[in-house]
Amino acid sequence: MSLKKAYLIVILVLIIDQVSKIYIKTHFKLDEFIKVMDLNWFRIHFIENEGMAWGAVIPGAHGKLILTLFRIVAVGGIGYWLYDSVKKNYSNYLIVSISLILAGAFGNIIDSVFYGLIFDYSSTNHVATLFSENPYGTVFHGKVVDMFYFPIWKGQLPSWLPFWGGQNFLFFNAIFNVADAAISVGVAILLLFNKRAFAKPQGVVTE
């Protein structure tokens, strides 16, 4: 696969990710949700994530800044990995997976770096305004927009299960966005097609 095609994957994912986030941010109140096709297990549910995956955060006054800078450095490394893999003619499995991971990581960086500058606050009684005169944050301190929610099953686990037996359980309880999905799919490709992804390259691509 050429570098142009790899970049096209990245750009398409970024466009879909940012269009969906901006739409949700400017049309939904915080914590508002709708059922897709009236399904209980498929919802668009607007939340904002201030930290890493699964809502984790880095403690301290500069935790958010540290996290954002780490993401930027990581994206630089992933970008070089993509470039190097294309030039060394690694398999399309590897190149597509890296492209998806790069796009997902970069998509969430855009939120973290810029959203605090271009939106005002979202709240349970207020829909945010794009390019607001009263932005809610500063550069590097934006919040990541999440919206896809699949609460497929909720119930009590059997008592005979170790550790979690008898407890209430919800599957799937994470709320995520297009960027998160791209990263997950990219990682899944690497895990499921590991041998093909990291097969010995056949030569060097000159384009």
ABEGO torsion letter per residue (X at the ends): XBAAAAAAAAAAAAAAAAAAAAAAAAABBBGBBBBBGGBAABBBBBBBBABBBGGBBBBEAAAAAAAAAAAAAAAAAAAAAAAAAAAAGBBAAAAAAAAAAAAAAAAAAAAAAAAAAABBBBBAABBBBBGBABBABBBGABBBBBABBBBABBBBBBAABBGABGBBBBOBABBBBAAAAAAAAAAAAAAAAAAAAABBBAEBBAX
